[in-house]
């Protein structure tokens, strides 16, 4: 039997190569998804910081109005 007619070469080796290639492509995809999640997390953090600043300004305005009303 010639070496390329061995069952390992004809059956198992193509399966192993397929799994190796699929693993490489999948790991690249997982890295891309991880980067996207990090970008979304950063964006969400910036949005929450902006909301917090607006709420602080509103609190200051309400405190100022409260002082004005008390003075009247």
TIMI-2910 file (N, C-alpha, C, CB; in pm, 1 decimal, decimal comma, always signed):
<rs>
+----------+----------+----------+----------+----------+----------+----------+----------+----------+----------+----------+----------+------+
!      n_x !      n_y !      n_z !     ca_x !     ca_y !     ca_z !      c_x !      c_y !      c_z !     cb_x !     cb_y !     cb_z ! resn !
+----------+----------+----------+----------+----------+----------+----------+----------+----------+----------+----------+----------+------+
!    +84,2 !   -117,1 !     +0,0 !     +0,0 !     +0,0 !     +0,0 !    +89,8 !   +124,9 !     +0,0 !    -96,4 !     -1,0 !   +122,5 !  Unk !
!    +62,0 !   +216,6 !    -88,8 !   +138,9 !   +338,1 !   -102,0 !    +99,7 !   +431,6 !    +11,8 !   +116,0 !   +404,5 !   -240,6 !  Unk !
!   +191,4 !   +521,8 !    +52,2 !   +170,0 !   +605,1 !   +169,7 !    +46,2 !   +693,7 !   +160,0 !   +290,1 !   +690,5 !   +192,7 !  Unk !
!    +10,7 !   +742,4 !    +39,6 !   -105,7 !   +829,2 !    +28,1 !   -238,4 !   +752,0 !    +27,7 !    -94,5 !   +911,5 !    -97,8 !  Unk !
!   -228,4 !   +617,8 !    +23,6 !   -349,1 !   +535,4 !    +29,6 !   -378,3 !   +486,3 !   +171,0 !   -335,7 !   +416,8 !    -64,1 !  Unk !
!   -297,4 !   +526,9 !   +266,5 !   -320,8 !   +489,3 !   +405,4 !   -449,8 !   +555,4 !   +455,4 !   -199,8 !   +529,7 !   +494,5 !  Unk !
!   -526,4 !   +487,2 !   +540,2 !   -651,1 !   +545,2 !   +591,6 !   -629,1 !   +677,0 !   +666,3 !   -719,7 !   +446,1 !   +683,7 !  Unk !
!   -517,1 !   +688,7 !   +738,8 !   -489,6 !   +812,6 !   +810,6 !   -478,2 !   +929,0 !   +712,7 !   -360,8 !   +799,7 !   +893,9 !  Unk !
!   -405,6 !   +908,9 !   +605,6 !   -383,1 !  +1015,3 !   +507,2 !   -513,0 !  +1050,5 !   +435,2 !   -275,8 !   +972,7 !   +405,0 !  Unk !
!   -595,9 !   +952,8 !   +404,2 !   -716,6 !   +976,9 !   +326,1 !   -834,1 !  +1025,9 !   +409,8 !   -755,7 !   +851,8 !   +254,4 !  Unk !
!   -836,9 !   +990,1 !   +538,8 !   -954,0 !  +1024,1 !   +620,6 !   -918,7 !  +1123,9 !   +731,0 !  -1013,8 !   +897,2 !   +682,4 !  Unk !
!   -828,5 !  +1086,4 !   +816,7 !   -802,2 !  +1165,6 !   +936,9 !   -727,5 !  +1295,1 !   +906,1 !   -722,8 !  +1083,6 !  +1036,5 !  Unk !
!   -630,3 !  +1292,0 !   +820,3 !   -551,0 !  +1411,4 !   +792,6 !   -635,2 !  +1525,6 !   +734,0 !   -438,2 !  +1376,9 !   +697,1 !  Unk !
!   -722,2 !  +1502,6 !   +636,2 !   -807,0 !  +1612,7 !   +589,2 !   -897,8 !  +1669,1 !   +698,4 !   -891,6 !  +1566,0 !   +473,1 !  Unk !
!   -946,2 !  +1583,3 !   +786,9 !  -1029,8 !  +1631,0 !   +897,1 !   -948,1 !  +1718,3 !   +991,6 !  -1091,8 !  +1512,4 !   +973,8 !  Unk !
!   -828,0 !  +1675,3 !  +1023,3 !   -740,7 !  +1751,4 !  +1113,0 !   -707,1 !  +1886,6 !  +1050,9 !   -610,9 !  +1672,3 !  +1143,6 !  Unk !
!   -673,9 !  +1886,8 !   +921,3 !   -640,8 !  +2011,8 !   +853,0 !   -762,6 !  +2104,8 !   +852,5 !   -592,7 !  +1984,0 !   +707,9 !  Unk !
!   -881,1 !  +2049,9 !   +828,7 !  -1003,4 !  +2130,1 !   +829,2 !  -1026,1 !  +2193,4 !   +965,4 !  -1124,1 !  +2044,4 !   +790,3 !  Unk !
!  -1010,0 !  +2114,9 !  +1072,0 !  -1027,2 !  +2169,6 !  +1206,2 !   -923,1 !  +2276,5 !  +1237,1 !  -1019,5 !  +2058,4 !  +1309,6 !  Unk !
!   -799,9 !  +2256,9 !  +1193,7 !   -694,5 !  +2355,4 !  +1218,4 !   -726,5 !  +2487,4 !  +1148,2 !   -558,1 !  +2301,4 !  +1171,0 !  Unk !
!   -768,9 !  +2480,4 !  +1022,6 !   -802,2 !  +2602,2 !   +947,9 !   -923,7 !  +2671,1 !  +1008,9 !   -828,8 !  +2569,4 !   +799,8 !  Unk !
!  -1025,3 !  +2592,1 !  +1045,7 !  -1145,2 !  +2650,1 !  +1106,7 !  -1111,3 !  +2718,4 !  +1238,6 !  -1251,9 !  +2541,9 !  +1129,3 !  Unk !
!  -1022,7 !  +2659,2 !  +1316,4 !   -982,6 !  +2718,4 !  +1443,9 !   -911,6 !  +2852,2 !  +1421,9 !   -891,2 !  +2621,8 !  +1521,4 !  Unk !
!   -825,8 !  +2857,9 !  +1322,1 !   -755,9 !  +2983,6 !  +1293,0 !   -853,8 !  +3093,9 !  +1253,0 !   -652,7 !  +2962,4 !  +1181,5 !  Unk !
!   -946,4 !  +3061,4 !  +1164,2 !  -1044,1 !  +3162,0 !  +1121,4 !  -1135,4 !  +3202,8 !  +1235,8 !  -1127,5 !  +3109,1 !  +1005,0 !  Unk !
!  -1174,7 !  +3106,2 !  +1317,8 !  -1264,7 !  +3136,9 !  +1428,8 !  -1194,6 !  +3224,9 !  +1532,6 !  -1315,4 !  +3006,9 !  +1494,5 !  Unk !
!  -1066,6 !  +3199,2 !  +1559,3 !   -995,7 !  +3281,5 !  +1657,7 !   -982,6 !  +3425,1 !  +1608,1 !   -856,4 !  +3222,7 !  +1687,3 !  Unk !
!   -964,0 !  +3443,6 !  +1477,3 !   -958,5 !  +3579,6 !  +1422,3 !  -1093,5 !  +3647,8 !  +1439,5 !   -917,9 !  +3577,2 !  +1272,6 !  Unk !
!  -1199,7 !  +3575,0 !  +1417,0 !  -1333,3 !  +3632,1 !  +1431,6 !  -1361,1 !  +3668,9 !  +1577,4 !  -1439,6 !  +3533,5 !  +1380,4 !  Unk !
!  -1317,2 !  +3584,1 !  +1669,1 !  -1336,6 !  +3612,7 !  +1811,8 !  -1258,6 !  +3738,4 !  +1851,1 !  -1291,8 !  +3491,7 !  +1898,9 !  Unk !
!  -1137,9 !  +3754,6 !  +1797,8 !  -1059,7 !  +3875,6 !  +1825,9 !  -1131,0 !  +3999,9 !  +1772,9 !   -918,9 !  +3864,6 !  +1763,7 !  Unk !
!  -1187,7 !  +3989,7 !  +1653,3 !  -1261,1 !  +4103,5 !  +1596,7 !  -1382,3 !  +4138,6 !  +1682,8 !  -1306,0 !  +4072,3 !  +1452,6 !  Unk !
!  -1454,4 !  +4036,4 !  +1729,0 !  -1570,0 !  +4060,8 !  +1815,0 !  -1528,1 !  +4122,5 !  +1947,9 !  -1646,3 !  +3930,8 !  +1839,4 !  Unk !
!  -1415,4 !  +4077,9 !  +2000,7 !  -1364,6 !  +4132,7 !  +2126,6 !  -1330,7 !  +4280,9 !  +2110,8 !  -1240,2 !  +4054,3 !  +2173,6 !  Unk !
!  -1268,1 !  +4316,2 !  +2000,1 !  -1236,2 !  +4457,4 !  +1974,7 !  -1363,7 !  +4540,2 !  +1962,1 !  -1151,0 !  +4471,7 !  +1846,7 !  Unk !
!  -1463,4 !  +4485,0 !  +1895,4 !  -1590,6 !  +4556,9 !  +1877,8 !  -1658,8 !  +4579,4 !  +2012,2 !  -1684,7 !  +4478,8 !  +1783,2 !  Unk !
!  -1656,2 !  +4477,8 !  +2098,1 !  -1716,6 !  +4491,1 !  +2230,9 !  -1643,7 !  +4597,1 !  +2311,7 !  -1714,7 !  +4356,5 !  +2305,6 !  Unk !
!  -1510,8 !  +4600,0 !  +2302,9 !  -1433,7 !  +4702,9 !  +2373,7 !  -1469,4 !  +4842,7 !  +2323,2 !  -1282,6 !  +4677,9 !  +2357,0 !  Unk !
!  -1484,7 !  +4857,2 !  +2191,5 !  -1523,8 !  +4986,8 !  +2135,5 !  -1661,2 !  +5028,9 !  +2185,3 !  -1523,0 !  +4981,4 !  +1982,5 !  Unk !
!  -1754,3 !  +4934,4 !  +2188,4 !  -1888,6 !  +4965,6 !  +2236,9 !  -1886,6 !  +5003,3 !  +2384,7 !  -1982,2 !  +4846,7 !  +2214,6 !  Unk !
!  -1804,9 !  +4934,7 !  +2462,6 !  -1793,8 !  +4964,6 !  +2605,2 !  -1738,5 !  +5105,8 !  +2625,9 !  -1703,8 !  +4860,7 !  +2675,5 !  Unk !
!  -1637,7 !  +5142,7 !  +2547,0 !  -1582,2 !  +5278,3 !  +2556,7 !  -1685,7 !  +5383,4 !  +2518,3 !  -1458,5 !  +5291,9 !  +2467,2 !  Unk !
!  -1759,2 !  +5355,8 !  +2412,1 !  -1862,7 !  +5449,1 !  +2367,4 !  -1970,7 !  +5465,3 !  +2473,2 !  -1924,8 !  +5401,3 !  +2235,7 !  Unk !
!  -2010,8 !  +5355,9 !  +2533,5 !  -2111,9 !  +5361,9 !  +2638,0 !  -2061,1 !  +5440,5 !  +2758,4 !  -2153,3 !  +5221,0 !  +2680,3 !  Unk !
!  -1934,0 !  +5422,3 !  +2793,3 !  -1875,5 !  +5498,4 !  +2903,8 !  -1877,2 !  +5648,3 !  +2877,3 !  -1732,9 !  +5452,6 !  +2929,0 !  Unk !
!  -1844,2 !  +5686,0 !  +2754,1 !  -1847,9 !  +5829,0 !  +2719,4 !  -1989,8 !  +5884,2 !  +2727,4 !  -1791,2 !  +5851,5 !  +2578,4 !  Unk !
!  -2085,8 !  +5807,5 !  +2679,7 !  -2225,7 !  +5853,2 !  +2684,7 !  -2273,5 !  +5868,3 !  +2828,4 !  -2317,1 !  +5755,3 !  +2609,4 !  Unk !
!  -2237,5 !  +5772,3 !  +2913,8 !  -2278,6 !  +5781,5 !  +3053,8 !  -2213,1 !  +5900,2 !  +3123,3 !  -2244,2 !  +5652,4 !  +3127,7 !  Unk !
!  -2087,6 !  +5929,8 !  +3089,4 !  -2021,0 !  +6046,5 !  +3146,2 !  -2091,6 !  +6175,8 !  +3103,9 !  -1873,4 !  +6049,8 !  +3103,2 !  Unk !
!  -2132,6 !  +6182,4 !  +2976,9 !  -2203,5 !  +6301,2 !  +2929,1 !  -2337,9 !  +6316,1 !  +3000,2 !  -2224,5 !  +6293,7 !  +2776,7 !  Unk !
!  -2408,0 !  +6205,7 !  +3021,3 !  -2536,4 !  +6211,2 !  +3093,0 !  -2514,7 !  +6257,5 !  +3236,3 !  -2606,2 !  +6073,0 !  +3091,6 !  Unk !
!  -2409,5 !  +6207,8 !  +3298,6 !  -2379,5 !  +6246,8 !  +3436,9 !  -2350,2 !  +6396,5 !  +3446,4 !  -2259,9 !  +6166,0 !  +3490,9 !  Unk !
!  -2276,8 !  +6450,0 !  +3348,9 !  -2247,7 !  +6593,8 !  +3348,6 !  -2375,5 !  +6676,1 !  +3331,0 !  -2147,5 !  +6627,8 !  +3237,0 !  Unk !
!  -2463,5 !  +6630,1 !  +3240,5 !  -2589,2 !  +6702,8 !  +3221,4 !  -2674,2 !  +6699,8 !  +3347,3 !  -2667,6 !  +6644,1 !  +3104,3 !  Unk !
!  -2679,2 !  +6586,0 !  +3415,1 !  -2756,3 !  +6576,7 !  +3538,8 !  -2698,6 !  +6667,8 !  +3647,3 !  -2759,7 !  +6431,7 !  +3588,3 !  Unk !
!  -2566,8 !  +6678,3 !  +3653,2 !  -2504,6 !  +6768,1 !  +3750,8 !  -2543,0 !  +6912,7 !  +3721,0 !  -2350,8 !  +6752,1 !  +3749,8 !  Unk !
!  -2544,7 !  +6951,1 !  +3592,6 !  -2585,3 !  +7086,8 !  +3557,0 !  -2731,0 !  +7112,4 !  +3593,4 !  -2563,6 !  +7111,2 !  +3407,8 !  Unk !
!  -2816,1 !  +7015,2 !  +3570,6 !  -2957,7 !  +7029,7 !  +3605,1 !  -2973,7 !  +7044,4 !  +3756,2 !  -3039,3 !  +6908,6 !  +3553,8 !  Unk !
!  -2897,6 !  +6965,2 !  +3833,0 !  -2902,6 !  +6978,2 !  +3979,6 !  -2860,7 !  +7118,4 !  +4023,3 !  -2811,6 !  +6872,7 !  +4046,5 !  Unk !
!  -2757,8 !  +7171,1 !  +3961,8 !  -2712,0 !  +7306,6 !  +3995,5 !  -2818,3 !  +7410,1 !  +3961,6 !  -2581,3 !  +7339,4 !  +3921,5 !  Unk !
!  -2883,3 !  +7394,4 !  +3846,0 !  -2989,5 !  +7487,6 !  +3808,7 !  -3106,1 !  +7480,0 !  +3906,6 !  -3038,1 !  +7458,8 !  +3666,6 !  Unk !
!  -3144,3 !  +7359,0 !  +3946,0 !  -3253,7 !  +7344,7 !  +4041,6 !  -3218,1 !  +7405,1 !  +4176,9 !  -3290,1 !  +7197,8 !  +4058,3 !  Unk !
!  -3094,5 !  +7386,2 !  +4220,1 !  -3051,4 !  +7446,0 !  +4346,7 !  -3055,0 !  +7598,2 !  +4337,0 !  -2909,3 !  +7398,0 !  +4384,3 !  Unk !
!  -3014,3 !  +7652,7 !  +4223,9 !  -3018,0 !  +7797,5 !  +4203,0 !  -3161,6 !  +7849,2 !  +4203,9 !  -2949,5 !  +7834,2 !  +4070,6 !  Unk !
!  -3251,1 !  +7777,9 !  +4135,9 !  -3392,2 !  +7817,8 !  +4136,6 !  -3451,5 !  +7809,7 !  +4277,5 !  -3473,1 !  +7729,2 !  +4040,3 !  Unk !
!  -3411,1 !  +7706,7 !  +4351,2 !  -3460,6 !  +7692,2 !  +4488,3 !  -3416,7 !  +7811,1 !  +4574,0 !  -3410,3 !  +7559,8 !  +4550,4 !  Unk !
!  -3291,3 !  +7855,2 !  +4555,4 !  -3243,5 !  +7971,8 !  +4630,8 !  -3320,2 !  +8098,6 !  +4592,6 !  -3093,3 !  +7992,6 !  +4606,9 !  Unk !
!  -3348,5 !  +8112,5 !  +4463,9 !  -3422,9 !  +8230,9 !  +4417,3 !  -3565,2 !  +8231,9 !  +4475,2 !  -3428,5 !  +8233,8 !  +4261,7 !  Unk !
!  -3629,3 !  +8113,7 !  +4474,5 !  -3765,5 !  +8104,9 !  +4525,1 !  -3767,2 !  +8131,8 !  +4675,2 !  -3826,4 !  +7966,8 !  +4494,1 !  Unk !
!  -3669,5 !  +8081,0 !  +4747,7 !  -3661,0 !  +8102,6 !  +4891,9 !  -3641,0 !  +8251,2 !  +4922,2 !  -3546,0 !  +8019,1 !  +4952,6 !  Unk !
!  -3564,1 !  +8319,0 !  +4838,3 !  -3538,8 !  +8461,9 !  +4859,1 !  -3664,3 !  +8545,8 !  +4839,0 !  -3429,7 !  +8509,9 !  +4764,9 !  Unk !
!  -3754,9 !  +8498,6 !  +4756,1 !  -3877,7 !  +8574,2 !  +4732,9 !  -3967,4 !  +8561,0 !  +4853,4 !  -3950,3 !  +8526,0 !  +4605,7 !  Unk !
+----------+----------+----------+----------+----------+----------+----------+----------+----------+----------+----------+----------+------+
</rs>
